Amino acid sequence: SKEIVLTLNKEINCICYGEAEFGNSKKFLFVGSPSSLMCYDIQENKTVFNKEIDDGVFCAVSGAFSIYPRPLVIVGGNCSLQGFDIDGEEQFWTVTGGNTLSIALNDVDDDSFQEAIVGTDEYIIRYIKKEQNIKEISENNKITLIHSISNNKFIYGLENGTLGLYYRDKKQWYVKDNGKANSVVVCDINRDNRKEVIVGYSAGKIKVLTEDTGELLLELDFNKVEVSKLYWENLSGMDRNLTSSENVSDSNQLIVCLANGEIWGYDYHEEEEFERLEGFKEENAKLQRLMNEKQAINTQLQKLAIEISNIKKVNNSREDNSLTDKLEVVIDLKSNNEDKCADLIISLSDKLLKIKQVIIFSEKLYEGGTYVQDAVSDSNTMIIKIQNPKDMKINLHIKVLVGLSLYSNDFQVFEFSKVIPKYCFYILLRDIEKDYNDDISNGIIFNMSLRRDRLIAWFQDNFNITFETLEMFVAGENYDVRFMSLRTDKVLQIFMQGNEIRILSDEIELAGNIFQDMCVYFQCENVDSVINYPEFVGELEVTTKRIQKLDSMRNKTNINMAEIISQIKEMFVRAEDSRLIDDVEGFLSHFKRINIKNQQILEEFQARTNVYQELVNDLKKMNSLIQNFANLKFGTYRNKVISTSRQCLKEKKYDILLKVIHGG
């Protein structure tokens, strides 16, 4: 067999492979590094292209994307997403808000074209269609893994060890582990006509889960050696000299690559392994049945205990002591300006009953997904402080333990669901708030044809304010309402006059998010706006000047390093000449000069590294600013800002970029 070794002098962030043309079986290897993307022809043993990527490459995937006629390799970097064809030509570019850590291709909207599912370090999963962001899903940690299964279905993994499955924007299940999921394969490993999800973890284990429920079928331990990559491949054509097994199956096998260099192969067609899996499934099923029976018995005992307690108290409390018939549990959400949080207030209509404990389940809000608060005294009311560092809609599942006393042995559990609106951390400002009545100049103006009551209904759905309260701010044909952020104490003003709407805020990201949410809610197609954010335009101008300066400095250090390397080569030749003529003094003199030049090139390299890191930070900042400005427009207007900005960046026309951003 012929072995091909590709040696790189760069750090490797990701590897993927793909085709050059649709229907062509020839595969190419794509290697992403912190500053470049390389395409390698394995069969010809040559580099197809090696392209410098200023935004860096953190992850990559290859395949059909959108309506592009050729397969693309999609790479994620600093707040950006780029697509290249086999010739290394950029075909696609957009901004993502945060650093792109994971990508998968999937037809999420059933239009027969694949979109990009992107996971970022800002805890958001985005669906990218062409240059447009068509869907966002918030999570509670960095999205480090996305694996496409089929249309509308994909696996996601978070840095905190959470792994789950989404189908049509709905989370079907999720599980937790103490290690991060590094690799996933989906296959029917035990031939039961149902697919399994096989996960390799950084904690040194493999888990086999059912695709439909996430139920654990099998777990393999590798003594805490990190599982780097999993493959489901057919090795029947493999050279027998490369494996210690004489019985390589003709069907697919699970290939496990460990961080210590070991490679393991598992074939569940062998009777021993199959029986092991079936035995594990049977034991797990028995355990699950016992747990279900235990839960059912506990529930029955709890109901009986409550009934007995009610009978005992019948003469002292009321004629009908049934908690479920008479009790009303009221759940309210109020903004708390003093503590800068939202208060979740749970109260009982019956003052004779007390709250023992409240359990809240929310993966997005709490680390571990659960929060428990116990009562400290007998009370029919409990207040839970809600802290949310980001604007996102959150669904809470709440369980309330109710009894006759805090020290009673009998309690009944009531279950409820509560939605935390996306902008509930903004309180309504009244006329008495004189300190916040100053005019706000920063913001956007746009036209949208809608009735005022529809706008108020949108406020009711997204802010923690009733419709009746919002109607109080109607003044003739105008509607003017102000809010204050509990996080920053900054004011948000939304003003409507006829079809003209103004969103005024010093926070450009907030204005963009509200504008995008309104356009989606009212099913708009294309909405243009007039932008007034001179401070951020000035910040973009300063950033572009810094990028030009750093780019010039980087080119200068590259030239200096090339010159020093040339001098070192010349000195080596002269030193060799001195050695041949036995000129010891000249030989030592040349090597002393080589040592001096070596120190110089190390200094130049360190300077170039520092310049590059500053350049990467500024490019990330600029990409983030471009996204914020693009979010102030909707539909084709947003896409035009992104595409034009990218063209200006490629051609280094920063003055035109500023005009595009400032004028839209």
Buried (B, 14 or more C-beta within 10 A) or exposed (E): EEEEEEEEEEEEBBEBBBBBEEEEEEEBBBBBBBBBBBBBBEEEEEEBBBBEBBBBBBBBBBBBBBEBEBBBBBBBBBBBBBBBBBEBEBBBBBBBBBBBBBBBBBBBBEEEBBBBBBBBBBBBBBBBBBBBBEBBBBBBBBBBBBBBBEBBBBBBBBBBBBBBBBBEEEEBBBBEBEBBBBBBBBBBBBEEEEBBBBBBBBBBBBBBBBBBEBBBBBBBEBEEBBBBBBBBEEBEEBEEEEEEEEEBBEEBBBBBBBBEEEEBBBBBBEEEBBEEBBEBBEEBEEEEEEEEEEEEEEEEEBEEBBBEBBEEEEEEBEEEBEBEEEBEBEBEBEBBEEEBBBBBBBBBEBEBBBBBBBBBBBBBBBEEBEBEBEBEEBBBEBBBEBEBEBBBBBEBBBBBBBBBEBEBEBBBBBEEEBEBBBBBBBBBBEEEEEEBEEEBEBBBBBEBEBEBEEBBBBBBBBBBBEEEBBEEBBEEEEBEBBBBBBBEEBBBBBBBEEEEBBBBBBBBBBBBBBBBBBBEBBEBEEBBBEBBBEEBBEBBBEBBEBBEBBBEBBEBBEEBBEBBEEBBEEBEEBBEEBEEEEBEEBBEBBBEBBEEBEEBBEBBEEBBEEBBEBBBBBBBBBBBBBBBBBBBBBBBBBBBBBBBBBBBBEEEBBEBBBEBBBEB
